[in-house]
Amino acid sequence: MSYLVYILECCDKTLYAGSTTDLPKRVNEHNNTKAGAKYTRGRRPVKVVYTRKYKTLALARQNEAKIKRLSKEEKLKLIALFSLKTS
């Protein structure tokens, strides 16, 4: 099983970081259900702008926490680097 850390861009251009094992399900929850994060519920729709896989939950959560501590500018740089690698 792999664990994903993701960054969502909300409709108001704010960013939200999280982790999951099932990204399509989690994004659907953020966009359509109460199971989504409270933060994203008032900022729908959201779209995925960054993902990274990890082998363990511990690594995923550790890196999710690092991303959450970044400034918005630093997160945007990370997203831009990710976009370059996936293009």
C-alpha positions in Angstrom: 0.0 0.0 0.0 1.2 3.5 -0.8 0.3 6.7 1.1 -0.2 10.0 -0.7 0.5 13.5 0.5 -1.5 16.0 -1.5 -2.1 19.7 -1.8 -5.5 21.0 -2.9 -6.2 24.4 -4.3 -9.5 25.8 -3.1 -11.9 28.0 -5.1 -10.6 31.0 -3.2 -7.0 30.1 -4.2 -6.0 29.0 -0.7 -4.1 25.8 -0.3 -4.8 22.7 1.9 -2.5 19.8 2.5 -3.5 16.3 3.6 -2.7 12.6 3.3 -4.6 9.5 2.1 -4.4 6.1 0.6 -7.3 6.8 -1.8 -7.0 10.2 -3.5 -10.1 10.1 -5.7 -12.3 9.1 -2.7 -10.7 11.8 -0.5 -11.1 14.6 -3.1 -14.7 13.6 -3.6 -15.2 13.8 0.2 -13.6 17.3 0.2 -15.9 18.4 -2.6 -19.2 16.7 -1.8 -19.5 15.4 1.7 -19.2 16.3 5.4 -16.3 13.8 5.6 -14.1 16.4 3.9 -12.0 18.7 6.0 -13.9 21.6 7.7 -11.4 24.0 6.1 -12.3 22.9 2.5 -16.1 22.6 3.1 -16.5 26.4 2.7 -14.1 26.7 -0.1 -15.4 24.2 -2.7 -14.7 23.1 -5.3 -11.1 22.0 -4.7 -8.7 20.6 -7.1 -5.5 18.5 -6.7 -2.3 20.5 -7.5 0.4 18.3 -5.9 0.8 14.6 -4.9 3.7 12.6 -3.7 3.8 8.9 -2.7 5.3 7.4 0.4 5.9 3.8 1.5 4.8 4.3 5.1 2.1 6.2 6.8 4.7 7.6 9.2 6.7 9.2 6.3 3.5 10.5 4.7 2.3 12.2 7.9 5.8 13.6 8.6 6.0 15.2 5.2 2.4 16.4 5.4 3.3 18.2 8.6 6.4 19.8 6.9 4.2 21.0 4.0 1.6 22.5 6.4 4.4 24.5 8.0 5.5 26.0 4.7 4.4 29.5 3.7 2.0 29.9 0.8 4.9 31.1 -1.3 6.9 28.0 -0.5 4.0 25.7 -1.2 3.5 27.4 -4.6 7.2 26.8 -5.4 6.8 23.1 -4.4 3.7 22.9 -6.7 5.6 24.5 -9.6 8.5 22.0 -9.2 6.0 19.2 -9.2 4.3 20.5 -12.3 7.7 20.6 -14.1 8.4 17.0 -13.2 5.0 15.8 -14.4 4.9 17.7 -17.6 
